[in-house]
Amino acid sequence: MHDSASEHSTAAADGPGADPAAPAPLGVDRTPTGNAEVDARLERLADADHLATDGHVEVYEDVHRGLRDALTALDARPGPPAPPPSHGTRS
């Protein structure tokens, strides 16, 4: 036995023509980091909002790869010279 009243109220709550299986934005805020390369990668996550679930993996892997590359680049940049070692002697 179907309860048509509850089915109707569910459809009305979702709005006319709402397809629960259709891609929908998750509404996750992305706060800028101040690093243009990282921010661009994080913005790429918005591409998943318009894809079916099976398309998310490609976006996530691409973003992960880009963030990993950005971190690797930080390790490769020369920083300021290290201070000379202290031998515990005073002059």
Biopython code that builds the backbone (N, CA, C, O; Angstrom):
import numpy as np
from Bio.PDB.StructureBuilder import StructureBuilder

atoms = [
    (1, "MET", "N", (0.841, -1.177, 0.000)),
    (1, "MET", "CA", (0.000, 0.000, 0.000)),
    (1, "MET", "C", (0.888, 1.243, 0.000)),
    (1, "MET", "O", (1.793, 1.359, 0.826)),
    (2, "HIS", "N", (0.638, 2.154, -0.905)),
    (2, "HIS", "CA", (1.407, 3.396, -1.009)),
    (2, "HIS", "C", (0.684, 4.511, -0.295)),
    (2, "HIS", "O", (-0.542, 4.605, -0.361)),
    (3, "ASP", "N", (1.415, 5.340, 0.372)),
    (3, "ASP", "CA", (0.855, 6.503, 1.035)),
    (3, "ASP", "C", (1.067, 7.690, 0.112)),
    (3, "ASP", "O", (2.122, 8.323, 0.144)),
    (4, "SER", "N", (0.079, 7.992, -0.703)),
    (4, "SER", "CA", (0.236, 9.043, -1.711)),
    (4, "SER", "C", (0.409, 10.413, -1.076)),
    (4, "SER", "O", (1.019, 11.295, -1.680)),
    (5, "ALA", "N", (-0.111, 10.609, 0.117)),
    (5, "ALA", "CA", (0.042, 11.909, 0.781)),
    (5, "ALA", "C", (1.494, 12.163, 1.122)),
    (5, "ALA", "O", (1.982, 13.276, 0.928)),
    (6, "SER", "N", (2.218, 11.134, 1.641)),
    (6, "SER", "CA", (3.620, 11.351, 1.988)),
    (6, "SER", "C", (4.477, 11.478, 0.738)),
    (6, "SER", "O", (5.428, 12.260, 0.731)),
    (7, "GLU", "N", (4.169, 10.730, -0.324)),
    (7, "GLU", "CA", (4.906, 10.865, -1.580)),
    (7, "GLU", "C", (4.714, 12.255, -2.157)),
    (7, "GLU", "O", (5.659, 12.851, -2.672)),
    (8, "HIS", "N", (3.498, 12.774, -2.075)),
    (8, "HIS", "CA", (3.213, 14.102, -2.605)),
    (8, "HIS", "C", (3.945, 15.171, -1.793)),
    (8, "HIS", "O", (4.482, 16.119, -2.365)),
    (9, "SER", "N", (3.971, 15.027, -0.466)),
    (9, "SER", "CA", (4.636, 16.042, 0.352)),
    (9, "SER", "C", (6.144, 16.022, 0.128)),
    (9, "SER", "O", (6.786, 17.071, 0.170)),
    (10, "THR", "N", (6.725, 14.833, -0.112)),
    (10, "THR", "CA", (8.152, 14.748, -0.400)),
    (10, "THR", "C", (8.456, 15.423, -1.719)),
    (10, "THR", "O", (9.426, 16.175, -1.812)),
    (11, "ALA", "N", (7.657, 15.177, -2.737)),
    (11, "ALA", "CA", (7.866, 15.802, -4.045)),
    (11, "ALA", "C", (7.703, 17.314, -3.945)),
    (11, "ALA", "O", (8.447, 18.062, -4.581)),
    (12, "ALA", "N", (6.748, 17.764, -3.161)),
    (12, "ALA", "CA", (6.531, 19.200, -3.017)),
    (12, "ALA", "C", (7.696, 19.844, -2.297)),
    (12, "ALA", "O", (8.068, 20.976, -2.609)),
    (13, "ALA", "N", (8.286, 19.134, -1.326)),
    (13, "ALA", "CA", (9.421, 19.692, -0.580)),
    (13, "ALA", "C", (10.645, 19.842, -1.465)),
    (13, "ALA", "O", (11.419, 20.786, -1.307)),
    (14, "ASP", "N", (10.823, 18.915, -2.394)),
    (14, "ASP", "CA", (11.964, 18.973, -3.303)),
    (14, "ASP", "C", (11.757, 19.971, -4.427)),
    (14, "ASP", "O", (12.726, 20.364, -5.076)),
    (15, "GLY", "N", (10.552, 20.383, -4.672)),
    (15, "GLY", "CA", (10.260, 21.311, -5.742)),
    (15, "GLY", "C", (9.907, 20.561, -7.005)),
    (15, "GLY", "O", (10.272, 19.396, -7.167)),
    (16, "PRO", "N", (9.208, 21.217, -7.890)),
    (16, "PRO", "CA", (8.799, 20.564, -9.128)),
    (16, "PRO", "C", (10.005, 20.261, -10.011)),
    (16, "PRO", "O", (10.869, 21.111, -10.225)),
    (17, "GLY", "N", (10.040, 19.056, -10.507)),
    (17, "GLY", "CA", (11.108, 18.669, -11.420)),
    (17, "GLY", "C", (12.433, 18.387, -10.744)),
    (17, "GLY", "O", (13.434, 18.176, -11.429)),
    (18, "ALA", "N", (12.471, 18.376, -9.418)),
    (18, "ALA", "CA", (13.720, 18.097, -8.711)),
    (18, "ALA", "C", (14.102, 16.648, -8.902)),
    (18, "ALA", "O", (13.291, 15.751, -8.676)),
    (19, "ASP", "N", (15.323, 16.416, -9.314)),
    (19, "ASP", "CA", (15.822, 15.056, -9.515)),
    (19, "ASP", "C", (16.892, 14.816, -8.468)),
    (19, "ASP", "O", (17.982, 15.379, -8.559)),
    (20, "PRO", "N", (16.594, 13.979, -7.464)),
    (20, "PRO", "CA", (17.581, 13.779, -6.402)),
    (20, "PRO", "C", (18.879, 13.141, -6.889)),
    (20, "PRO", "O", (19.896, 13.224, -6.201)),
    (21, "ALA", "N", (18.865, 12.511, -8.056)),
    (21, "ALA", "CA", (20.071, 11.882, -8.590)),
    (21, "ALA", "C", (20.914, 12.853, -9.425)),
    (21, "ALA", "O", (22.039, 12.530, -9.808)),
    (22, "ALA", "N", (20.373, 14.032, -9.703)),
    (22, "ALA", "CA", (21.101, 15.000, -10.526)),
    (22, "ALA", "C", (22.251, 15.612, -9.729)),
    (22, "ALA", "O", (22.144, 15.773, -8.514)),
    (23, "PRO", "N", (23.361, 15.957, -10.410)),
    (23, "PRO", "CA", (24.474, 16.616, -9.706)),
    (23, "PRO", "C", (24.001, 17.911, -9.060)),
    (23, "PRO", "O", (23.221, 18.660, -9.649)),
    (24, "ALA", "N", (24.469, 18.164, -7.866)),
    (24, "ALA", "CA", (24.110, 19.390, -7.162)),
    (24, "ALA", "C", (25.336, 19.887, -6.404)),
    (24, "ALA", "O", (26.092, 19.085, -5.856)),
    (25, "PRO", "N", (25.538, 21.187, -6.369)),
    (25, "PRO", "CA", (26.676, 21.736, -5.624)),
    (25, "PRO", "C", (26.612, 21.326, -4.152)),
    (25, "PRO", "O", (25.535, 21.292, -3.557)),
    (26, "LEU", "N", (27.757, 21.021, -3.579)),
    (26, "LEU", "CA", (27.806, 20.634, -2.174)),
    (26, "LEU", "C", (27.755, 21.846, -1.252)),
    (26, "LEU", "O", (27.418, 21.728, -0.074)),
    (27, "GLY", "N", (28.089, 23.001, -1.793)),
    (27, "GLY", "CA", (28.058, 24.222, -0.991)),
    (27, "GLY", "C", (29.193, 24.316, 0.013)),
    (27, "GLY", "O", (29.040, 24.942, 1.062)),
    (28, "VAL", "N", (30.326, 23.702, -0.293)),
    (28, "VAL", "CA", (31.475, 23.751, 0.598)),
    (28, "VAL", "C", (32.266, 25.018, 0.304)),
    (28, "VAL", "O", (32.681, 25.256, -0.830)),
    (29, "ASP", "N", (32.471, 25.830, 1.343)),
    (29, "ASP", "CA", (33.248, 27.058, 1.175)),
    (29, "ASP", "C", (34.726, 26.722, 1.016)),
    (29, "ASP", "O", (35.252, 25.830, 1.680)),
    (30, "ARG", "N", (35.376, 27.449, 0.130)),
    (30, "ARG", "CA", (36.811, 27.306, -0.066)),
    (30, "ARG", "C", (37.436, 28.652, 0.286)),
    (30, "ARG", "O", (37.229, 29.647, -0.407)),
    (31, "THR", "N", (38.190, 28.666, 1.354)),
    (31, "THR", "CA", (38.835, 29.883, 1.832)),
    (31, "THR", "C", (40.169, 30.049, 1.120)),
    (31, "THR", "O", (40.986, 29.128, 1.122)),
    (32, "PRO", "N", (40.407, 31.216, 0.506)),
    (32, "PRO", "CA", (41.693, 31.444, -0.162)),
    (32, "PRO", "C", (42.860, 31.274, 0.798)),
    (32, "PRO", "O", (42.800, 31.672, 1.961)),
    (33, "THR", "N", (43.916, 30.675, 0.281)),
    (33, "THR", "CA", (45.107, 30.430, 1.095)),
    (33, "THR", "C", (46.135, 31.542, 0.961)),
    (33, "THR", "O", (47.009, 31.689, 1.815)),
    (34, "GLY", "N", (46.033, 32.332, -0.118)),
    (34, "GLY", "CA", (47.033, 33.353, -0.385)),
    (34, "GLY", "C", (48.083, 32.880, -1.367)),
    (34, "GLY", "O", (48.891, 33.678, -1.844)),
    (35, "ASN", "N", (48.083, 31.580, -1.679)),
    (35, "ASN", "CA", (48.997, 31.017, -2.673)),
    (35, "ASN", "C", (48.176, 30.777, -3.935)),
    (35, "ASN", "O", (47.272, 29.941, -3.939)),
    (36, "ALA", "N", (48.487, 31.508, -5.008)),
    (36, "ALA", "CA", (47.680, 31.459, -6.226)),
    (36, "ALA", "C", (47.585, 30.045, -6.802)),
    (36, "ALA", "O", (46.519, 29.637, -7.264)),
    (37, "GLU", "N", (48.679, 29.303, -6.778)),
    (37, "GLU", "CA", (48.670, 27.948, -7.333)),
    (37, "GLU", "C", (47.759, 27.026, -6.522)),
    (37, "GLU", "O", (46.988, 26.257, -7.096)),
    (38, "VAL", "N", (47.842, 27.097, -5.217)),
    (38, "VAL", "CA", (47.002, 26.276, -4.342)),
    (38, "VAL", "C", (45.541, 26.691, -4.472)),
    (38, "VAL", "O", (44.657, 25.838, -4.556)),
    (39, "ASP", "N", (45.286, 27.991, -4.490)),
    (39, "ASP", "CA", (43.911, 28.475, -4.614)),
    (39, "ASP", "C", (43.274, 28.018, -5.923)),
    (39, "ASP", "O", (42.095, 27.663, -5.947)),
    (40, "ALA", "N", (44.045, 28.024, -7.012)),
    (40, "ALA", "CA", (43.517, 27.560, -8.296)),
    (40, "ALA", "C", (43.161, 26.078, -8.223)),
    (40, "ALA", "O", (42.137, 25.661, -8.766)),
    (41, "ARG", "N", (43.984, 25.290, -7.567)),
    (41, "ARG", "CA", (43.688, 23.855, -7.409)),
    (41, "ARG", "C", (42.435, 23.642, -6.580)),
    (41, "ARG", "O", (41.602, 22.800, -6.914)),
    (42, "LEU", "N", (42.296, 24.403, -5.499)),
    (42, "LEU", "CA", (41.114, 24.253, -4.661)),
    (42, "LEU", "C", (39.846, 24.683, -5.397)),
    (42, "LEU", "O", (38.787, 24.086, -5.207)),
    (43, "GLU", "N", (39.947, 25.701, -6.227)),
    (43, "GLU", "CA", (38.792, 26.126, -7.022)),
    (43, "GLU", "C", (38.372, 25.040, -8.007)),
    (43, "GLU", "O", (37.199, 24.938, -8.365)),
    (44, "ARG", "N", (39.330, 24.233, -8.440)),
    (44, "ARG", "CA", (39.031, 23.122, -9.359)),
    (44, "ARG", "C", (38.043, 22.146, -8.726)),
    (44, "ARG", "O", (37.320, 21.454, -9.443)),
    (45, "LEU", "N", (38.001, 22.079, -7.398)),
    (45, "LEU", "CA", (37.043, 21.196, -6.731)),
    (45, "LEU", "C", (35.604, 21.538, -7.102)),
    (45, "LEU", "O", (34.740, 20.660, -7.078)),
    (46, "ALA", "N", (35.330, 22.794, -7.444)),
    (46, "ALA", "CA", (33.981, 23.198, -7.836)),
    (46, "ALA", "C", (33.527, 22.472, -9.093)),
    (46, "ALA", "O", (32.326, 22.338, -9.323)),
    (47, "ASP", "N", (34.465, 22.000, -9.912)),
    (47, "ASP", "CA", (34.098, 21.250, -11.115)),
    (47, "ASP", "C", (33.320, 19.987, -10.769)),
    (47, "ASP", "O", (32.493, 19.532, -11.559)),
    (48, "ALA", "N", (33.575, 19.422, -9.604)),
    (48, "ALA", "CA", (32.871, 18.204, -9.192)),
    (48, "ALA", "C", (31.398, 18.482, -8.920)),
    (48, "ALA", "O", (30.581, 17.563, -8.979)),
    (49, "ASP", "N", (31.041, 19.729, -8.622)),
    (49, "ASP", "CA", (29.646, 20.077, -8.344)),
    (49, "ASP", "C", (28.723, 19.818, -9.524)),
    (49, "ASP", "O", (27.517, 19.651, -9.345)),
    (50, "HIS", "N", (29.273, 19.784, -10.709)),
    (50, "HIS", "CA", (28.447, 19.648, -11.905)),
    (50, "HIS", "C", (28.559, 18.274, -12.536)),
    (50, "HIS", "O", (28.045, 18.046, -13.631)),
    (51, "LEU", "N", (29.229, 17.357, -11.851)),
    (51, "LEU", "CA", (29.435, 16.012, -12.379)),
    (51, "LEU", "C", (28.669, 14.993, -11.558)),
    (51, "LEU", "O", (28.396, 15.199, -10.375)),
    (52, "ALA", "N", (28.329, 13.889, -12.207)),
    (52, "ALA", "CA", (27.763, 12.770, -11.466)),
    (52, "ALA", "C", (28.852, 12.228, -10.547)),
    (52, "ALA", "O", (30.035, 12.491, -10.764)),
    (53, "THR", "N", (28.469, 11.488, -9.540)),
    (53, "THR", "CA", (29.407, 10.990, -8.536)),
    (53, "THR", "C", (30.584, 10.252, -9.148)),
    (53, "THR", "O", (31.710, 10.393, -8.670)),
    (54, "ASP", "N", (30.353, 9.472, -10.191)),
    (54, "ASP", "CA", (31.460, 8.711, -10.788)),
    (54, "ASP", "C", (32.489, 9.615, -11.460)),
    (54, "ASP", "O", (33.581, 9.144, -11.781)),
    (55, "GLY", "N", (32.193, 10.871, -11.683)),
    (55, "GLY", "CA", (33.148, 11.808, -12.266)),
    (55, "GLY", "C", (33.974, 12.548, -11.223)),
    (55, "GLY", "O", (34.928, 13.244, -11.571)),
    (56, "HIS", "N", (33.620, 12.408, -9.947)),
    (56, "HIS", "CA", (34.333, 13.125, -8.890)),
    (56, "HIS", "C", (35.769, 12.650, -8.726)),
    (56, "HIS", "O", (36.664, 13.451, -8.460)),
    (57, "VAL", "N", (35.988, 11.358, -8.882)),
    (57, "VAL", "CA", (37.326, 10.796, -8.642)),
    (57, "VAL", "C", (38.368, 11.478, -9.511)),
    (57, "VAL", "O", (39.452, 11.815, -9.034)),
    (58, "GLU", "N", (38.053, 11.681, -10.771)),
    (58, "GLU", "CA", (39.017, 12.323, -11.679)),
    (58, "GLU", "C", (39.376, 13.723, -11.192)),
    (58, "GLU", "O", (40.546, 14.105, -11.213)),
    (59, "VAL", "N", (38.380, 14.489, -10.754)),
    (59, "VAL", "CA", (38.630, 15.843, -10.254)),
    (59, "VAL", "C", (39.468, 15.786, -8.986)),
    (59, "VAL", "O", (40.451, 16.515, -8.856)),
    (60, "TYR", "N", (39.083, 14.918, -8.046)),
    (60, "TYR", "CA", (39.814, 14.817, -6.778)),
    (60, "TYR", "C", (41.268, 14.401, -7.007)),
    (60, "TYR", "O", (42.179, 14.937, -6.377)),
    (61, "GLU", "N", (41.476, 13.449, -7.905)),
    (61, "GLU", "CA", (42.847, 13.004, -8.179)),
    (61, "GLU", "C", (43.664, 14.121, -8.822)),
    (61, "GLU", "O", (44.843, 14.289, -8.510)),
    (62, "ASP", "N", (43.047, 14.878, -9.708)),
    (62, "ASP", "CA", (43.745, 15.989, -10.352)),
    (62, "ASP", "C", (44.133, 17.051, -9.316)),
    (62, "ASP", "O", (45.254, 17.558, -9.330)),
    (63, "VAL", "N", (43.205, 17.380, -8.427)),
    (63, "VAL", "CA", (43.483, 18.374, -7.390)),
    (63, "VAL", "C", (44.567, 17.854, -6.452)),
    (63, "VAL", "O", (45.478, 18.598, -6.087)),
    (64, "HIS", "N", (44.481, 16.603, -6.064)),
    (64, "HIS", "CA", (45.482, 16.018, -5.167)),
    (64, "HIS", "C", (46.862, 16.061, -5.802)),
    (64, "HIS", "O", (47.840, 16.423, -5.149)),
    (65, "ARG", "N", (46.941, 15.694, -7.072)),
    (65, "ARG", "CA", (48.218, 15.709, -7.801)),
    (65, "ARG", "C", (48.787, 17.129, -7.835)),
    (65, "ARG", "O", (49.979, 17.328, -7.603)),
    (66, "GLY", "N", (47.937, 18.109, -8.122)),
    (66, "GLY", "CA", (48.390, 19.500, -8.181)),
    (66, "GLY", "C", (48.852, 20.024, -6.837)),
    (66, "GLY", "O", (49.848, 20.744, -6.761)),
    (67, "LEU", "N", (48.134, 19.669, -5.761)),
    (67, "LEU", "CA", (48.552, 20.111, -4.429)),
    (67, "LEU", "C", (49.852, 19.439, -4.015)),
    (67, "LEU", "O", (50.709, 20.064, -3.390)),
    (68, "ARG", "N", (49.998, 18.181, -4.360)),
    (68, "ARG", "CA", (51.245, 17.463, -4.047)),
    (68, "ARG", "C", (52.408, 18.101, -4.801)),
    (68, "ARG", "O", (53.493, 18.263, -4.244)),
    (69, "ASP", "N", (52.187, 18.464, -6.069)),
    (69, "ASP", "CA", (53.239, 19.126, -6.857)),
    (69, "ASP", "C", (53.610, 20.480, -6.250)),
    (69, "ASP", "O", (54.783, 20.855, -6.221)),
    (70, "ALA", "N", (52.601, 21.210, -5.767)),
    (70, "ALA", "CA", (52.866, 22.515, -5.150)),
    (70, "ALA", "C", (53.706, 22.352, -3.884)),
    (70, "ALA", "O", (54.613, 23.145, -3.632)),
    (71, "LEU", "N", (53.404, 21.327, -3.091)),
    (71, "LEU", "CA", (54.197, 21.081, -1.887)),
    (71, "LEU", "C", (55.620, 20.652, -2.230)),
    (71, "LEU", "O", (56.574, 21.065, -1.570)),
    (72, "THR", "N", (55.758, 19.830, -3.253)),
    (72, "THR", "CA", (57.084, 19.392, -3.686)),
    (72, "THR", "C", (57.900, 20.583, -4.157)),
    (72, "THR", "O", (59.099, 20.666, -3.886)),
    (73, "ALA", "N", (57.253, 21.509, -4.863)),
    (73, "ALA", "CA", (57.956, 22.704, -5.341)),
    (73, "ALA", "C", (58.440, 23.554, -4.166)),
    (73, "ALA", "O", (59.508, 24.163, -4.240)),
    (74, "LEU", "N", (57.670, 23.598, -3.097)),
    (74, "LEU", "CA", (58.108, 24.354, -1.921)),
    (74, "LEU", "C", (59.368, 23.741, -1.320)),
    (74, "LEU", "O", (60.258, 24.465, -0.873)),
    (75, "ASP", "N", (59.448, 22.420, -1.307)),
    (75, "ASP", "CA", (60.636, 21.740, -0.783)),
    (75, "ASP", "C", (61.858, 21.972, -1.655)),
    (75, "ASP", "O", (62.986, 21.960, -1.162)),
    (76, "ALA", "N", (61.644, 22.182, -2.949)),
    (76, "ALA", "CA", (62.754, 22.328, -3.883)),
    (76, "ALA", "C", (63.304, 23.754, -3.925)),
    (76, "ALA", "O", (64.418, 23.968, -4.402)),
    (77, "ARG", "N", (62.548, 24.719, -3.438)),
    (77, "ARG", "CA", (63.008, 26.114, -3.475)),
    (77, "ARG", "C", (64.112, 26.326, -2.456)),
    (77, "ARG", "O", (64.018, 25.866, -1.318)),
    (78, "PRO", "N", (65.157, 27.025, -2.872)),
    (78, "PRO", "CA", (66.217, 27.321, -1.906)),
    (78, "PRO", "C", (65.712, 28.349, -0.897)),
    (78, "PRO", "O", (65.099, 29.352, -1.262)),
    (79, "GLY", "N", (65.972, 28.087, 0.332)),
    (79, "GLY", "CA", (65.583, 29.016, 1.389)),
    (79, "GLY", "C", (66.785, 29.802, 1.848)),
    (79, "GLY", "O", (67.855, 29.725, 1.245)),
    (80, "PRO", "N", (66.615, 30.551, 2.903)),
    (80, "PRO", "CA", (67.761, 31.298, 3.430)),
    (80, "PRO", "C", (68.794, 30.309, 3.951)),
    (80, "PRO", "O", (68.448, 29.200, 4.357)),
    (81, "PRO", "N", (70.046, 30.706, 3.940)),
    (81, "PRO", "CA", (71.086, 29.795, 4.422)),
    (81, "PRO", "C", (70.870, 29.460, 5.894)),
    (81, "PRO", "O", (70.434, 30.300, 6.680)),
    (82, "ALA", "N", (71.171, 28.256, 6.237)),
    (82, "ALA", "CA", (71.037, 27.820, 7.631)),
    (82, "ALA", "C", (72.106, 28.519, 8.468)),
    (82, "ALA", "O", (73.222, 28.744, 8.001)),
    (83, "PRO", "N", (71.757, 28.856, 9.694)),
    (83, "PRO", "CA", (72.763, 29.484, 10.553)),
    (83, "PRO", "C", (73.874, 28.471, 10.867)),
    (83, "PRO", "O", (73.633, 27.264, 10.902)),
    (84, "PRO", "N", (75.080, 28.973, 11.094)),
    (84, "PRO", "CA", (76.173, 28.044, 11.398)),
    (84, "PRO", "C", (75.862, 27.301, 12.697)),
    (84, "PRO", "O", (75.201, 27.836, 13.588)),
    (85, "PRO", "N", (76.335, 26.093, 12.789)),
    (85, "PRO", "CA", (76.052, 25.316, 14.006)),
    (85, "PRO", "C", (76.704, 25.959, 15.228)),
    (85, "PRO", "O", (77.814, 26.487, 15.163)),
    (86, "SER", "N", (75.993, 25.898, 16.315)),
    (86, "SER", "CA", (76.534, 26.425, 17.568)),
    (86, "SER", "C", (77.206, 25.290, 18.300)),
    (86, "SER", "O", (76.612, 24.230, 18.495)),
    (87, "HIS", "N", (78.458, 25.511, 18.713)),
    (87, "HIS", "CA", (79.206, 24.459, 19.392)),
    (87, "HIS", "C", (79.193, 24.650, 20.907)),
    (87, "HIS", "O", (79.943, 23.993, 21.628)),
    (88, "GLY", "N", (78.373, 25.515, 21.363)),
    (88, "GLY", "CA", (78.260, 25.719, 22.799)),
    (88, "GLY", "C", (79.432, 26.457, 23.420)),
    (88, "GLY", "O", (79.561, 26.473, 24.644)),
    (89, "THR", "N", (80.282, 27.063, 22.620)),
    (89, "THR", "CA", (81.415, 27.824, 23.156)),
    (89, "THR", "C", (81.077, 29.297, 23.148)),
    (89, "THR", "O", (80.381, 29.792, 22.262)),
    (90, "ARG", "N", (81.572, 29.969, 24.129)),
    (90, "ARG", "CA", (81.351, 31.400, 24.192)),
    (90, "ARG", "C", (82.685, 32.112, 23.987)),
    (90, "ARG", "O", (83.735, 31.630, 24.413)),
    (91, "SER", "N", (82.622, 33.260, 23.332)),
    (91, "SER", "CA", (83.857, 33.993, 23.132)),
    (91, "SER", "C", (83.981, 35.136, 24.060)),
    (91, "SER", "O", (84.975, 35.861, 24.018)),
]
sb = StructureBuilder()
sb.init_structure("model")
sb.init_model(0)
sb.init_chain("A")
sb.init_seg("    ")
for serial, (resi, resn, name, xyz) in enumerate(atoms, 1):
    if name == "N":
        sb.init_residue(resn, " ", resi, " ")
    sb.init_atom(name, np.array(xyz, "f"), 0.0, 1.0, " ", f" {name:<3s}", serial, name[0])
structure = sb.get_structure()
